[in-house]
Amino acid sequence: MASKRMQLLIPEAMEIRLRRAAERDRVPRGAWVRQAIQERLERVVGPVPEDPLAELRRLNGPTSDIGAMIGEIEAGRS
């Protein structure tokens, strides 16, 4: 998985709390922040499926030739 660099400014008091939390958990600050972001995203957005295509297949949505599907959609509009 490719990584992207992010730079953010935080108040000094927050940096002190972050450093202490990372030291307590014995992980680098970056790892601590990534984990916190991941946990928050899962609560707000939900977990990312391991295989997004498999997740789509489980929805059992309609499938067909794209041209045929567009034709059916257009026919339904008239």
mmCIF file of the N, C-alpha and C atoms, coordinates in Angstrom:
data_MODEL
# 
_entry.id   MODEL 
# 
loop_
_atom_site.group_PDB 
_atom_site.id 
_atom_site.type_symbol 
_atom_site.label_atom_id 
_atom_site.label_alt_id 
_atom_site.label_comp_id 
_atom_site.label_asym_id 
_atom_site.label_entity_id 
_atom_site.label_seq_id 
_atom_site.pdbx_PDB_ins_code 
_atom_site.Cartn_x 
_atom_site.Cartn_y 
_atom_site.Cartn_z 
_atom_site.occupancy 
_atom_site.B_iso_or_equiv 
_atom_site.pdbx_formal_charge 
_atom_site.auth_seq_id 
_atom_site.auth_comp_id 
_atom_site.auth_asym_id 
_atom_site.auth_atom_id 
_atom_site.pdbx_PDB_model_num 
ATOM 1   N N  . MET A 1 1  ? 0.840   -1.168  0.000   1.00 0.00 ? 1  MET A N  1 
ATOM 2   C CA . MET A 1 1  ? 0.000   0.000   0.000   1.00 0.00 ? 1  MET A CA 1 
ATOM 3   C C  . MET A 1 1  ? 0.891   1.239   0.000   1.00 0.00 ? 1  MET A C  1 
ATOM 4   N N  . ALA A 1 2  ? 0.633   2.150   -0.900  1.00 0.00 ? 2  ALA A N  1 
ATOM 5   C CA . ALA A 1 2  ? 1.404   3.379   -0.983  1.00 0.00 ? 2  ALA A CA 1 
ATOM 6   C C  . ALA A 1 2  ? 1.036   4.298   0.180   1.00 0.00 ? 2  ALA A C  1 
ATOM 7   N N  . SER A 1 3  ? 2.010   5.018   0.661   1.00 0.00 ? 3  SER A N  1 
ATOM 8   C CA . SER A 1 3  ? 1.780   5.952   1.763   1.00 0.00 ? 3  SER A CA 1 
ATOM 9   C C  . SER A 1 3  ? 1.927   7.377   1.269   1.00 0.00 ? 3  SER A C  1 
ATOM 10  N N  . LYS A 1 4  ? 1.211   8.267   1.891   1.00 0.00 ? 4  LYS A N  1 
ATOM 11  C CA . LYS A 1 4  ? 1.289   9.692   1.601   1.00 0.00 ? 4  LYS A CA 1 
ATOM 12  C C  . LYS A 1 4  ? 1.732   10.412  2.870   1.00 0.00 ? 4  LYS A C  1 
ATOM 13  N N  . ARG A 1 5  ? 2.561   11.409  2.681   1.00 0.00 ? 5  ARG A N  1 
ATOM 14  C CA . ARG A 1 5  ? 3.031   12.202  3.817   1.00 0.00 ? 5  ARG A CA 1 
ATOM 15  C C  . ARG A 1 5  ? 1.995   13.248  4.162   1.00 0.00 ? 5  ARG A C  1 
ATOM 16  N N  . MET A 1 6  ? 1.778   13.448  5.474   1.00 0.00 ? 6  MET A N  1 
ATOM 17  C CA . MET A 1 6  ? 0.858   14.479  5.939   1.00 0.00 ? 6  MET A CA 1 
ATOM 18  C C  . MET A 1 6  ? 1.570   15.274  7.028   1.00 0.00 ? 6  MET A C  1 
ATOM 19  N N  . GLN A 1 7  ? 1.441   16.554  6.939   1.00 0.00 ? 7  GLN A N  1 
ATOM 20  C CA . GLN A 1 7  ? 2.013   17.419  7.967   1.00 0.00 ? 7  GLN A CA 1 
ATOM 21  C C  . GLN A 1 7  ? 0.877   18.194  8.604   1.00 0.00 ? 7  GLN A C  1 
ATOM 22  N N  . LEU A 1 8  ? 0.836   18.219  9.941   1.00 0.00 ? 8  LEU A N  1 
ATOM 23  C CA . LEU A 1 8  ? -0.193  18.995  10.586  1.00 0.00 ? 8  LEU A CA 1 
ATOM 24  C C  . LEU A 1 8  ? 0.374   19.694  11.800  1.00 0.00 ? 8  LEU A C  1 
ATOM 25  N N  . LEU A 1 9  ? -0.215  20.808  12.121  1.00 0.00 ? 9  LEU A N  1 
ATOM 26  C CA . LEU A 1 9  ? 0.204   21.591  13.266  1.00 0.00 ? 9  LEU A CA 1 
ATOM 27  C C  . LEU A 1 9  ? -0.746  21.296  14.416  1.00 0.00 ? 9  LEU A C  1 
ATOM 28  N N  . ILE A 1 10 ? -0.178  21.027  15.593  1.00 0.00 ? 10 ILE A N  1 
ATOM 29  C CA . ILE A 1 10 ? -0.995  20.784  16.771  1.00 0.00 ? 10 ILE A CA 1 
ATOM 30  C C  . ILE A 1 10 ? -0.468  21.658  17.901  1.00 0.00 ? 10 ILE A C  1 
ATOM 31  N N  . PRO A 1 11 ? -1.332  22.011  18.830  1.00 0.00 ? 11 PRO A N  1 
ATOM 32  C CA . PRO A 1 11 ? -0.877  22.812  19.969  1.00 0.00 ? 11 PRO A CA 1 
ATOM 33  C C  . PRO A 1 11 ? 0.173   22.046  20.784  1.00 0.00 ? 11 PRO A C  1 
ATOM 34  N N  . GLU A 1 12 ? 1.028   22.782  21.444  1.00 0.00 ? 12 GLU A N  1 
ATOM 35  C CA . GLU A 1 12 ? 2.102   22.155  22.221  1.00 0.00 ? 12 GLU A CA 1 
ATOM 36  C C  . GLU A 1 12 ? 1.553   21.213  23.281  1.00 0.00 ? 12 GLU A C  1 
ATOM 37  N N  . ALA A 1 13 ? 0.460   21.598  23.933  1.00 0.00 ? 13 ALA A N  1 
ATOM 38  C CA . ALA A 1 13 ? -0.117  20.734  24.972  1.00 0.00 ? 13 ALA A CA 1 
ATOM 39  C C  . ALA A 1 13 ? -0.572  19.403  24.382  1.00 0.00 ? 13 ALA A C  1 
ATOM 40  N N  . MET A 1 14 ? -1.121  19.435  23.161  1.00 0.00 ? 14 MET A N  1 
ATOM 41  C CA . MET A 1 14 ? -1.548  18.197  22.510  1.00 0.00 ? 14 MET A CA 1 
ATOM 42  C C  . MET A 1 14 ? -0.339  17.345  22.135  1.00 0.00 ? 14 MET A C  1 
ATOM 43  N N  . GLU A 1 15 ? 0.733   17.991  21.709  1.00 0.00 ? 15 GLU A N  1 
ATOM 44  C CA . GLU A 1 15 ? 1.943   17.251  21.344  1.00 0.00 ? 15 GLU A CA 1 
ATOM 45  C C  . GLU A 1 15 ? 2.512   16.542  22.564  1.00 0.00 ? 15 GLU A C  1 
ATOM 46  N N  . ILE A 1 16 ? 2.468   17.191  23.709  1.00 0.00 ? 16 ILE A N  1 
ATOM 47  C CA . ILE A 1 16 ? 2.963   16.570  24.947  1.00 0.00 ? 16 ILE A CA 1 
ATOM 48  C C  . ILE A 1 16 ? 2.110   15.352  25.285  1.00 0.00 ? 16 ILE A C  1 
ATOM 49  N N  . ARG A 1 17 ? 0.793   15.495  25.184  1.00 0.00 ? 17 ARG A N  1 
ATOM 50  C CA . ARG A 1 17 ? -0.099  14.359  25.463  1.00 0.00 ? 17 ARG A CA 1 
ATOM 51  C C  . ARG A 1 17 ? 0.129   13.223  24.464  1.00 0.00 ? 17 ARG A C  1 
ATOM 52  N N  . LEU A 1 18 ? 0.324   13.582  23.200  1.00 0.00 ? 18 LEU A N  1 
ATOM 53  C CA . LEU A 1 18 ? 0.589   12.585  22.164  1.00 0.00 ? 18 LEU A CA 1 
ATOM 54  C C  . LEU A 1 18 ? 1.886   11.836  22.453  1.00 0.00 ? 18 LEU A C  1 
ATOM 55  N N  . ARG A 1 19 ? 2.933   12.583  22.784  1.00 0.00 ? 19 ARG A N  1 
ATOM 56  C CA . ARG A 1 19 ? 4.224   11.952  23.072  1.00 0.00 ? 19 ARG A CA 1 
ATOM 57  C C  . ARG A 1 19 ? 4.098   10.986  24.249  1.00 0.00 ? 19 ARG A C  1 
ATOM 58  N N  . ARG A 1 20 ? 3.401   11.415  25.296  1.00 0.00 ? 20 ARG A N  1 
ATOM 59  C CA . ARG A 1 20 ? 3.231   10.547  26.478  1.00 0.00 ? 20 ARG A CA 1 
ATOM 60  C C  . ARG A 1 20 ? 2.417   9.299   26.147  1.00 0.00 ? 20 ARG A C  1 
ATOM 61  N N  . ALA A 1 21 ? 1.359   9.470   25.360  1.00 0.00 ? 21 ALA A N  1 
ATOM 62  C CA . ALA A 1 21 ? 0.531   8.317   24.983  1.00 0.00 ? 21 ALA A CA 1 
ATOM 63  C C  . ALA A 1 21 ? 1.337   7.329   24.150  1.00 0.00 ? 21 ALA A C  1 
ATOM 64  N N  . ALA A 1 22 ? 2.116   7.843   23.198  1.00 0.00 ? 22 ALA A N  1 
ATOM 65  C CA . ALA A 1 22 ? 2.942   6.963   22.359  1.00 0.00 ? 22 ALA A CA 1 
ATOM 66  C C  . ALA A 1 22 ? 4.001   6.255   23.192  1.00 0.00 ? 22 ALA A C  1 
ATOM 67  N N  . GLU A 1 23 ? 4.610   6.980   24.125  1.00 0.00 ? 23 GLU A N  1 
ATOM 68  C CA . GLU A 1 23 ? 5.609   6.354   25.004  1.00 0.00 ? 23 GLU A CA 1 
ATOM 69  C C  . GLU A 1 23 ? 4.958   5.276   25.866  1.00 0.00 ? 23 GLU A C  1 
ATOM 70  N N  . ARG A 1 24 ? 3.766   5.569   26.389  1.00 0.00 ? 24 ARG A N  1 
ATOM 71  C CA . ARG A 1 24 ? 3.054   4.589   27.225  1.00 0.00 ? 24 ARG A CA 1 
ATOM 72  C C  . ARG A 1 24 ? 2.771   3.308   26.441  1.00 0.00 ? 24 ARG A C  1 
ATOM 73  N N  . ASP A 1 25 ? 2.369   3.476   25.163  1.00 0.00 ? 25 ASP A N  1 
ATOM 74  C CA . ASP A 1 25 ? 2.050   2.324   24.324  1.00 0.00 ? 25 ASP A CA 1 
ATOM 75  C C  . ASP A 1 25 ? 3.283   1.736   23.642  1.00 0.00 ? 25 ASP A C  1 
ATOM 76  N N  . ARG A 1 26 ? 4.424   2.387   23.846  1.00 0.00 ? 26 ARG A N  1 
ATOM 77  C CA . ARG A 1 26 ? 5.700   1.943   23.274  1.00 0.00 ? 26 ARG A CA 1 
ATOM 78  C C  . ARG A 1 26 ? 5.651   1.839   21.753  1.00 0.00 ? 26 ARG A C  1 
ATOM 79  N N  . VAL A 1 27 ? 5.111   2.878   21.131  1.00 0.00 ? 27 VAL A N  1 
ATOM 80  C CA . VAL A 1 27 ? 5.060   2.952   19.673  1.00 0.00 ? 27 VAL A CA 1 
ATOM 81  C C  . VAL A 1 27 ? 5.513   4.351   19.248  1.00 0.00 ? 27 VAL A C  1 
ATOM 82  N N  . PRO A 1 28 ? 5.989   4.497   18.033  1.00 0.00 ? 28 PRO A N  1 
ATOM 83  C CA . PRO A 1 28 ? 6.319   5.840   17.535  1.00 0.00 ? 28 PRO A CA 1 
ATOM 84  C C  . PRO A 1 28 ? 5.065   6.717   17.459  1.00 0.00 ? 28 PRO A C  1 
ATOM 85  N N  . ARG A 1 29 ? 5.261   8.009   17.564  1.00 0.00 ? 29 ARG A N  1 
ATOM 86  C CA . ARG A 1 29 ? 4.119   8.927   17.507  1.00 0.00 ? 29 ARG A CA 1 
ATOM 87  C C  . ARG A 1 29 ? 3.324   8.760   16.209  1.00 0.00 ? 29 ARG A C  1 
ATOM 88  N N  . GLY A 1 30 ? 4.014   8.596   15.092  1.00 0.00 ? 30 GLY A N  1 
ATOM 89  C CA . GLY A 1 30 ? 3.314   8.431   13.821  1.00 0.00 ? 30 GLY A CA 1 
ATOM 90  C C  . GLY A 1 30 ? 2.400   7.216   13.833  1.00 0.00 ? 30 GLY A C  1 
ATOM 91  N N  . ALA A 1 31 ? 2.885   6.112   14.392  1.00 0.00 ? 31 ALA A N  1 
ATOM 92  C CA . ALA A 1 31 ? 2.067   4.899   14.470  1.00 0.00 ? 31 ALA A CA 1 
ATOM 93  C C  . ALA A 1 31 ? 0.858   5.126   15.371  1.00 0.00 ? 31 ALA A C  1 
ATOM 94  N N  . TRP A 1 32 ? 1.077   5.850   16.464  1.00 0.00 ? 32 TRP A N  1 
ATOM 95  C CA . TRP A 1 32 ? -0.022  6.133   17.391  1.00 0.00 ? 32 TRP A CA 1 
ATOM 96  C C  . TRP A 1 32 ? -1.092  6.962   16.693  1.00 0.00 ? 32 TRP A C  1 
ATOM 97  N N  . VAL A 1 33 ? -0.677  7.981   15.950  1.00 0.00 ? 33 VAL A N  1 
ATOM 98  C CA . VAL A 1 33 ? -1.620  8.848   15.241  1.00 0.00 ? 33 VAL A CA 1 
ATOM 99  C C  . VAL A 1 33 ? -2.353  8.062   14.161  1.00 0.00 ? 33 VAL A C  1 
ATOM 100 N N  . ARG A 1 34 ? -1.632  7.236   13.381  1.00 0.00 ? 34 ARG A N  1 
ATOM 101 C CA . ARG A 1 34 ? -2.285  6.435   12.335  1.00 0.00 ? 34 ARG A CA 1 
ATOM 102 C C  . ARG A 1 34 ? -3.352  5.528   12.935  1.00 0.00 ? 34 ARG A C  1 
ATOM 103 N N  . GLN A 1 35 ? -3.038  4.895   14.066  1.00 0.00 ? 35 GLN A N  1 
ATOM 104 C CA . GLN A 1 35 ? -4.002  4.006   14.716  1.00 0.00 ? 35 GLN A CA 1 
ATOM 105 C C  . GLN A 1 35 ? -5.226  4.786   15.194  1.00 0.00 ? 35 GLN A C  1 
ATOM 106 N N  . ALA A 1 36 ? -5.001  5.971   15.756  1.00 0.00 ? 36 ALA A N  1 
ATOM 107 C CA . ALA A 1 36 ? -6.119  6.797   16.226  1.00 0.00 ? 36 ALA A CA 1 
ATOM 108 C C  . ALA A 1 36 ? -7.009  7.204   15.048  1.00 0.00 ? 36 ALA A C  1 
ATOM 109 N N  . ILE A 1 37 ? -6.394  7.578   13.945  1.00 0.00 ? 37 ILE A N  1 
ATOM 110 C CA . ILE A 1 37 ? -7.168  7.952   12.757  1.00 0.00 ? 37 ILE A CA 1 
ATOM 111 C C  . ILE A 1 37 ? -7.954  6.753   12.251  1.00 0.00 ? 37 ILE A C  1 
ATOM 112 N N  . GLN A 1 38 ? -7.310  5.588   12.184  1.00 0.00 ? 38 GLN A N  1 
ATOM 113 C CA . GLN A 1 38 ? -7.988  4.377   11.704  1.00 0.00 ? 38 GLN A CA 1 
ATOM 114 C C  . GLN A 1 38 ? -9.189  4.035   12.573  1.00 0.00 ? 38 GLN A C  1 
ATOM 115 N N  . GLU A 1 39 ? -9.026  4.095   13.893  1.00 0.00 ? 39 GLU A N  1 
ATOM 116 C CA . GLU A 1 39 ? -10.133 3.782   14.798  1.00 0.00 ? 39 GLU A CA 1 
ATOM 117 C C  . GLU A 1 39 ? -11.285 4.756   14.615  1.00 0.00 ? 39 GLU A C  1 
ATOM 118 N N  . ARG A 1 40 ? -10.977 6.029   14.463  1.00 0.00 ? 40 ARG A N  1 
ATOM 119 C CA . ARG A 1 40 ? -12.025 7.038   14.275  1.00 0.00 ? 40 ARG A CA 1 
ATOM 120 C C  . ARG A 1 40 ? -12.743 6.836   12.944  1.00 0.00 ? 40 ARG A C  1 
ATOM 121 N N  . LEU A 1 41 ? -11.988 6.559   11.881  1.00 0.00 ? 41 LEU A N  1 
ATOM 122 C CA . LEU A 1 41 ? -12.609 6.318   10.579  1.00 0.00 ? 41 LEU A CA 1 
ATOM 123 C C  . LEU A 1 41 ? -13.539 5.117   10.620  1.00 0.00 ? 41 LEU A C  1 
ATOM 124 N N  . GLU A 1 42 ? -13.142 4.062   11.312  1.00 0.00 ? 42 GLU A N  1 
ATOM 125 C CA . GLU A 1 42 ? -13.998 2.874   11.386  1.00 0.00 ? 42 GLU A CA 1 
ATOM 126 C C  . GLU A 1 42 ? -15.282 3.166   12.141  1.00 0.00 ? 42 GLU A C  1 
ATOM 127 N N  . ARG A 1 43 ? -15.210 4.027   13.170  1.00 0.00 ? 43 ARG A N  1 
ATOM 128 C CA . ARG A 1 43 ? -16.424 4.393   13.910  1.00 0.00 ? 43 ARG A CA 1 
ATOM 129 C C  . ARG A 1 43 ? -17.340 5.264   13.069  1.00 0.00 ? 43 ARG A C  1 
ATOM 130 N N  . VAL A 1 44 ? -16.777 6.189   12.314  1.00 0.00 ? 44 VAL A N  1 
ATOM 131 C CA . VAL A 1 44 ? -17.581 7.160   11.572  1.00 0.00 ? 44 VAL A CA 1 
ATOM 132 C C  . VAL A 1 44 ? -18.004 6.627   10.208  1.00 0.00 ? 44 VAL A C  1 
ATOM 133 N N  . VAL A 1 45 ? -17.062 6.044   9.473   1.00 0.00 ? 45 VAL A N  1 
ATOM 134 C CA . VAL A 1 45 ? -17.310 5.620   8.099   1.00 0.00 ? 45 VAL A CA 1 
ATOM 135 C C  . VAL A 1 45 ? -17.607 4.131   8.013   1.00 0.00 ? 45 VAL A C  1 
ATOM 136 N N  . GLY A 1 46 ? -17.056 3.354   8.902   1.00 0.00 ? 46 GLY A N  1 
ATOM 137 C CA . GLY A 1 46 ? -17.194 1.907   8.877   1.00 0.00 ? 46 GLY A CA 1 
ATOM 138 C C  . GLY A 1 46 ? -15.925 1.271   8.356   1.00 0.00 ? 46 GLY A C  1 
ATOM 139 N N  . PRO A 1 47 ? -15.777 -0.017  8.591   1.00 0.00 ? 47 PRO A N  1 
ATOM 140 C CA . PRO A 1 47 ? -14.553 -0.694  8.152   1.00 0.00 ? 47 PRO A CA 1 
ATOM 141 C C  . PRO A 1 47 ? -14.475 -0.811  6.631   1.00 0.00 ? 47 PRO A C  1 
ATOM 142 N N  . VAL A 1 48 ? -13.275 -0.826  6.138   1.00 0.00 ? 48 VAL A N  1 
ATOM 143 C CA . VAL A 1 48 ? -13.046 -1.018  4.707   1.00 0.00 ? 48 VAL A CA 1 
ATOM 144 C C  . VAL A 1 48 ? -13.063 -2.518  4.441   1.00 0.00 ? 48 VAL A C  1 
ATOM 145 N N  . PRO A 1 49 ? -13.895 -2.983  3.501   1.00 0.00 ? 49 PRO A N  1 
ATOM 146 C CA . PRO A 1 49 ? -13.895 -4.418  3.211   1.00 0.00 ? 49 PRO A CA 1 
ATOM 147 C C  . PRO A 1 49 ? -12.537 -4.852  2.667   1.00 0.00 ? 49 PRO A C  1 
ATOM 148 N N  . GLU A 1 50 ? -12.117 -6.053  3.020   1.00 0.00 ? 50 GLU A N  1 
ATOM 149 C CA . GLU A 1 50 ? -10.828 -6.545  2.530   1.00 0.00 ? 50 GLU A CA 1 
ATOM 150 C C  . GLU A 1 50 ? -10.825 -6.653  1.017   1.00 0.00 ? 50 GLU A C  1 
ATOM 151 N N  . ASP A 1 51 ? -11.950 -7.057  0.445   1.00 0.00 ? 51 ASP A N  1 
ATOM 152 C CA . ASP A 1 51 ? -12.078 -7.169  -1.002  1.00 0.00 ? 51 ASP A CA 1 
ATOM 153 C C  . ASP A 1 51 ? -13.331 -6.421  -1.433  1.00 0.00 ? 51 ASP A C  1 
ATOM 154 N N  . PRO A 1 52 ? -13.184 -5.147  -1.843  1.00 0.00 ? 52 PRO A N  1 
ATOM 155 C CA . PRO A 1 52 ? -14.371 -4.364  -2.203  1.00 0.00 ? 52 PRO A CA 1 
ATOM 156 C C  . PRO A 1 52 ? -15.218 -4.998  -3.302  1.00 0.00 ? 52 PRO A C  1 
ATOM 157 N N  . LEU A 1 53 ? -14.607 -5.679  -4.255  1.00 0.00 ? 53 LEU A N  1 
ATOM 158 C CA . LEU A 1 53 ? -15.392 -6.325  -5.320  1.00 0.00 ? 53 LEU A CA 1 
ATOM 159 C C  . LEU A 1 53 ? -16.218 -7.478  -4.776  1.00 0.00 ? 53 LEU A C  1 
ATOM 160 N N  . ALA A 1 54 ? -15.648 -8.217  -3.836  1.00 0.00 ? 54 ALA A N  1 
ATOM 161 C CA . ALA A 1 54 ? -16.413 -9.306  -3.212  1.00 0.00 ? 54 ALA A CA 1 
ATOM 162 C C  . ALA A 1 54 ? -17.604 -8.734  -2.450  1.00 0.00 ? 54 ALA A C  1 
ATOM 163 N N  . GLU A 1 55 ? -17.396 -7.594  -1.805  1.00 0.00 ? 55 GLU A N  1 
ATOM 164 C CA . GLU A 1 55 ? -18.485 -6.935  -1.084  1.00 0.00 ? 55 GLU A CA 1 
ATOM 165 C C  . GLU A 1 55 ? -19.600 -6.538  -2.046  1.00 0.00 ? 55 GLU A C  1 
ATOM 166 N N  . LEU A 1 56 ? -19.255 -6.021  -3.208  1.00 0.00 ? 56 LEU A N  1 
ATOM 167 C CA . LEU A 1 56 ? -20.263 -5.681  -4.220  1.00 0.00 ? 56 LEU A CA 1 
ATOM 168 C C  . LEU A 1 56 ? -21.014 -6.916  -4.701  1.00 0.00 ? 56 LEU A C  1 
ATOM 169 N N  . ARG A 1 57 ? -20.290 -8.030  -4.892  1.00 0.00 ? 57 ARG A N  1 
ATOM 170 C CA . ARG A 1 57 ? -20.945 -9.267  -5.341  1.00 0.00 ? 57 ARG A CA 1 
ATOM 171 C C  . ARG A 1 57 ? -21.954 -9.747  -4.309  1.00 0.00 ? 57 ARG A C  1 
ATOM 172 N N  . ARG A 1 58 ? -21.656 -9.571  -3.026  1.00 0.00 ? 58 ARG A N  1 
ATOM 173 C CA . ARG A 1 58 ? -22.568 -10.002 -1.966  1.00 0.00 ? 58 ARG A CA 1 
ATOM 174 C C  . ARG A 1 58 ? -23.872 -9.207  -1.971  1.00 0.00 ? 58 ARG A C  1 
ATOM 175 N N  . LEU A 1 59 ? -23.867 -8.022  -2.564  1.00 0.00 ? 59 LEU A N  1 
ATOM 176 C CA . LEU A 1 59 ? -25.087 -7.215  -2.617  1.00 0.00 ? 59 LEU A CA 1 
ATOM 177 C C  . LEU A 1 59 ? -26.106 -7.784  -3.598  1.00 0.00 ? 59 LEU A C  1 
ATOM 178 N N  . ASN A 1 60 ? -25.658 -8.701  -4.478  1.00 0.00 ? 60 ASN A N  1 
ATOM 179 C CA . ASN A 1 60 ? -26.548 -9.344  -5.451  1.00 0.00 ? 60 ASN A CA 1 
ATOM 180 C C  . ASN A 1 60 ? -27.318 -8.330  -6.286  1.00 0.00 ? 60 ASN A C  1 
ATOM 181 N N  . GLY A 1 61 ? -26.643 -7.281  -6.702  1.00 0.00 ? 61 GLY A N  1 
ATOM 182 C CA . GLY A 1 61 ? -27.277 -6.280  -7.554  1.00 0.00 ? 61 GLY A CA 1 
ATOM 183 C C  . GLY A 1 61 ? -27.442 -6.803  -8.969  1.00 0.00 ? 61 GLY A C  1 
ATOM 184 N N  . PRO A 1 62 ? -28.235 -6.089  -9.771  1.00 0.00 ? 62 PRO A N  1 
ATOM 185 C CA . PRO A 1 62 ? -28.436 -6.533  -11.155 1.00 0.00 ? 62 PRO A CA 1 
ATOM 186 C C  . PRO A 1 62 ? -27.146 -6.423  -11.962 1.00 0.00 ? 62 PRO A C  1 
ATOM 187 N N  . THR A 1 63 ? -26.890 -7.410  -12.775 1.00 0.00 ? 63 THR A N  1 
ATOM 188 C CA . THR A 1 63 ? -25.715 -7.387  -13.653 1.00 0.00 ? 63 THR A CA 1 
ATOM 189 C C  . THR A 1 63 ? -26.147 -7.805  -15.048 1.00 0.00 ? 63 THR A C  1 
ATOM 190 N N  . SER A 1 64 ? -25.502 -7.224  -16.004 1.00 0.00 ? 64 SER A N  1 
ATOM 191 C CA . SER A 1 64 ? -25.797 -7.536  -17.394 1.00 0.00 ? 64 SER A CA 1 
ATOM 192 C C  . SER A 1 64 ? -24.767 -6.832  -18.244 1.00 0.00 ? 64 SER A C  1 
ATOM 193 N N  . ASP A 1 65 ? -24.889 -6.996  -19.528 1.00 0.00 ? 65 ASP A N  1 
ATOM 194 C CA . ASP A 1 65 ? -24.074 -6.232  -20.451 1.00 0.00 ? 65 ASP A CA 1 
ATOM 195 C C  . ASP A 1 65 ? -24.415 -4.757  -20.261 1.00 0.00 ? 65 ASP A C  1 
ATOM 196 N N  . ILE A 1 66 ? -23.409 -3.902  -20.198 1.00 0.00 ? 66 ILE A N  1 
ATOM 197 C CA . ILE A 1 66 ? -23.656 -2.494  -19.920 1.00 0.00 ? 66 ILE A CA 1 
ATOM 198 C C  . ILE A 1 66 ? -24.572 -1.860  -20.959 1.00 0.00 ? 66 ILE A C  1 
ATOM 199 N N  . GLY A 1 67 ? -24.414 -2.232  -22.210 1.00 0.00 ? 67 GLY A N  1 
ATOM 200 C CA . GLY A 1 67 ? -25.292 -1.698  -23.247 1.00 0.00 ? 67 GLY A CA 1 
ATOM 201 C C  . GLY A 1 67 ? -26.744 -2.089  -23.013 1.00 0.00 ? 67 GLY A C  1 
ATOM 202 N N  . ALA A 1 68 ? -26.960 -3.341  -22.629 1.00 0.00 ? 68 ALA A N  1 
ATOM 203 C CA . ALA A 1 68 ? -28.322 -3.816  -22.356 1.00 0.00 ? 68 ALA A CA 1 
ATOM 204 C C  . ALA A 1 68 ? -28.912 -3.089  -21.156 1.00 0.00 ? 68 ALA A C  1 
ATOM 205 N N  . MET A 1 69 ? -28.113 -2.898  -20.123 1.00 0.00 ? 69 MET A N  1 
ATOM 206 C CA . MET A 1 69 ? -28.610 -2.207  -18.931 1.00 0.00 ? 69 MET A CA 1 
ATOM 207 C C  . MET A 1 69 ? -28.979 -0.758  -19.248 1.00 0.00 ? 69 MET A C  1 
ATOM 208 N N  . ILE A 1 70 ? -28.147 -0.093  -20.045 1.00 0.00 ? 70 ILE A N  1 
ATOM 209 C CA . ILE A 1 70 ? -28.458 1.292   -20.416 1.00 0.00 ? 70 ILE A CA 1 
ATOM 210 C C  . ILE A 1 70 ? -29.734 1.329   -21.248 1.00 0.00 ? 70 ILE A C  1 
ATOM 211 N N  . GLY A 1 71 ? -29.884 0.373   -22.148 1.00 0.00 ? 71 GLY A N  1 
ATOM 212 C CA . GLY A 1 71 ? -31.101 0.297   -22.945 1.00 0.00 ? 71 GLY A CA 1 
ATOM 213 C C  . GLY A 1 71 ? -32.336 0.126   -22.066 1.00 0.00 ? 71 GLY A C  1 
ATOM 214 N N  . GLU A 1 72 ? -32.251 -0.732  -21.047 1.00 0.00 ? 72 GLU A N  1 
ATOM 215 C CA . GLU A 1 72 ? -33.384 -0.939  -20.144 1.00 0.00 ? 72 GLU A CA 1 
ATOM 216 C C  . GLU A 1 72 ? -33.688 0.329   -19.347 1.00 0.00 ? 72 GLU A C  1 
ATOM 217 N N  . ILE A 1 73 ? -32.652 1.006   -18.921 1.00 0.00 ? 73 ILE A N  1 
ATOM 218 C CA . ILE A 1 73 ? -32.853 2.256   -18.177 1.00 0.00 ? 73 ILE A CA 1 
ATOM 219 C C  . ILE A 1 73 ? -33.533 3.290   -19.060 1.00 0.00 ? 73 ILE A C  1 
ATOM 220 N N  . GLU A 1 74 ? -33.020 3.443   -20.265 1.00 0.00 ? 74 GLU A N  1 
ATOM 221 C CA . GLU A 1 74 ? -33.620 4.409   -21.181 1.00 0.00 ? 74 GLU A CA 1 
ATOM 222 C C  . GLU A 1 74 ? -35.058 4.048   -21.531 1.00 0.00 ? 74 GLU A C  1 
ATOM 223 N N  . ALA A 1 75 ? -35.329 2.752   -21.711 1.00 0.00 ? 75 ALA A N  1 
ATOM 224 C CA . ALA A 1 75 ? -36.697 2.315   -22.033 1.00 0.00 ? 75 ALA A CA 1 
ATOM 225 C C  . ALA A 1 75 ? -37.642 2.637   -20.876 1.00 0.00 ? 75 ALA A C  1 
ATOM 226 N N  . GLY A 1 76 ? -37.128 2.542   -19.652 1.00 0.00 ? 76 GLY A N  1 
ATOM 227 C CA . GLY A 1 76 ? -37.962 2.822   -18.486 1.00 0.00 ? 76 GLY A CA 1 
ATOM 228 C C  . GLY A 1 76 ? -38.269 4.301   -18.313 1.00 0.00 ? 76 GLY A C  1 
ATOM 229 N N  . ARG A 1 77 ? -37.498 5.149   -18.950 1.00 0.00 ? 77 ARG A N  1 
ATOM 230 C CA . ARG A 1 77 ? -37.706 6.598   -18.825 1.00 0.00 ? 77 ARG A CA 1 
ATOM 231 C C  . ARG A 1 77 ? -38.789 7.100   -19.755 1.00 0.00 ? 77 ARG A C  1 
ATOM 232 N N  . SER A 1 78 ? -39.147 6.304   -20.751 1.00 0.00 ? 78 SER A N  1 
ATOM 233 C CA . SER A 1 78 ? -40.124 6.812   -21.731 1.00 0.00 ? 78 SER A CA 1 
ATOM 234 C C  . SER A 1 78 ? -41.537 6.455   -21.363 1.00 0.00 ? 78 SER A C  1 
# 
